[in-house]
Amino acid sequence: MKIRPLHDRVVVRRKEEEAMSAGGIVLPGAAKEKPNQGEVVAVGEGKLLDNGDVRALSVKVGDTVVFGRYADSNTLKVDGEELIIMSESDIYGVLEG
């Protein structure tokens, strides 16, 4: 199954969670903080402006993005994989390099 987001929505696959802290301590599931980075897997056509024009999104499929801690309130499962659907404005930036 595929998902096609509408308008200025973006579908993101969250980066895998780290099971160990930087100091080498293994973290139990409840203590782990969910990462705020992910890969864009689908984008909508763009934001519909008041004058009827459509502004293309600044992100594209394959980009690694940084988003807010609470952006995962709209999660869904597609083929057993958990994905996040968010507005482009919920994305803080694109990681490059």
Backbone torsions as a table, in degrees:
resi	resn	phi	psi	omega
1	MET	NA	143.5	177.7
2	LYS	-116.6	159.0	175.4
3	ILE	-125.7	136.0	177.4
4	ARG	-120.2	105.0	-179.1
5	PRO	-68.8	152.3	-179.3
6	LEU	-97.7	151.0	173.0
7	HIS	52.1	-119.2	-174.8
8	ASP	-99.0	26.3	179.9
9	ARG	-88.0	151.5	-178.4
10	VAL	-134.2	138.2	176.0
11	VAL	-104.7	128.4	-173.9
12	VAL	-125.8	138.2	172.1
13	ARG	-98.9	116.2	-177.7
14	ARG	-64.6	142.0	174.8
15	LYS	-62.0	151.8	179.5
16	GLU	-61.8	143.3	179.2
17	GLU	-76.0	145.1	175.9
18	GLU	-80.3	135.9	179.7
19	ALA	-93.1	-7.5	-176.8
20	MET	-133.8	141.3	178.8
21	SER	-74.7	170.7	179.1
22	ALA	-61.3	-28.4	-179.9
23	GLY	-85.9	1.9	177.1
24	GLY	92.2	11.1	179.9
25	ILE	-89.0	129.3	177.8
26	VAL	-76.2	127.8	-177.3
27	LEU	-98.1	130.6	174.0
28	PRO	-68.7	159.1	-175.3
29	GLY	-51.4	-42.3	-176.7
30	ALA	-71.7	-23.9	-177.1
31	ALA	-87.2	-14.4	-177.5
32	LYS	-75.7	137.8	175.1
33	GLU	-92.6	133.7	-179.6
34	LYS	-67.6	137.7	179.2
35	PRO	-65.1	149.9	179.9
36	ASN	-106.2	29.9	176.6
37	GLN	-127.8	153.2	177.8
38	GLY	-167.5	174.9	180.0
39	GLU	-105.3	133.1	177.9
40	VAL	-72.8	125.3	-179.8
41	VAL	-109.8	-16.9	177.0
42	ALA	-161.4	147.8	178.1
43	VAL	-133.2	152.3	175.7
44	GLY	-78.3	-178.7	-176.9
45	GLU	-75.5	-24.7	179.3
46	GLY	142.3	171.9	-178.4
47	LYS	-83.7	129.6	177.5
48	LEU	-81.4	118.4	-178.5
49	LEU	-86.1	165.0	-178.0
50	ASP	-60.1	-30.4	-178.6
51	ASN	-85.6	3.8	177.5
52	GLY	96.0	-11.6	177.2
53	ASP	-73.2	159.6	176.7
54	VAL	-115.2	123.2	178.2
55	ARG	-94.1	123.6	-179.7
56	ALA	-62.9	152.1	179.5
57	LEU	-75.3	156.0	179.9
58	SER	-86.1	-12.5	179.5
59	VAL	-108.9	157.7	179.3
60	LYS	-136.0	165.2	178.7
61	VAL	-58.4	133.3	179.9
62	GLY	100.3	-17.7	178.4
63	ASP	-65.9	144.4	170.7
64	THR	-97.9	121.8	-172.8
65	VAL	-119.3	158.9	174.3
66	VAL	-112.4	132.3	-178.0
67	PHE	-134.7	169.9	-177.5
68	GLY	-68.8	158.2	-177.5
69	ARG	-60.5	-33.1	-175.2
70	TYR	-101.7	15.4	-179.9
71	ALA	-72.8	-11.3	-176.3
72	ASP	-87.8	18.0	179.7
73	SER	-69.5	-17.0	179.5
74	ASN	-113.3	70.4	179.2
75	THR	-96.7	152.3	176.8
76	LEU	-146.4	158.3	177.8
77	LYS	-109.8	127.6	177.0
78	VAL	-126.6	118.2	-177.8
79	ASP	53.0	40.3	177.6
80	GLY	79.3	0.7	-179.0
81	GLU	-105.6	132.9	179.7
82	GLU	-84.0	124.8	-179.6
83	LEU	-123.7	157.5	177.9
84	ILE	-114.9	132.8	174.2
85	ILE	-111.8	126.6	-175.2
86	MET	-143.4	163.2	174.1
87	SER	-75.6	150.7	178.4
88	GLU	-58.1	-30.8	-179.3
89	SER	-68.8	-15.3	175.9
90	ASP	-79.6	-9.8	-180.0
91	ILE	-90.7	127.7	-177.9
92	TYR	-84.6	-32.5	-177.8
93	GLY	-176.8	171.1	178.4
94	VAL	-111.6	129.0	177.2
95	LEU	-81.3	128.4	-179.3
96	GLU	-121.2	154.2	173.5
97	GLY	98.0	NA	NA
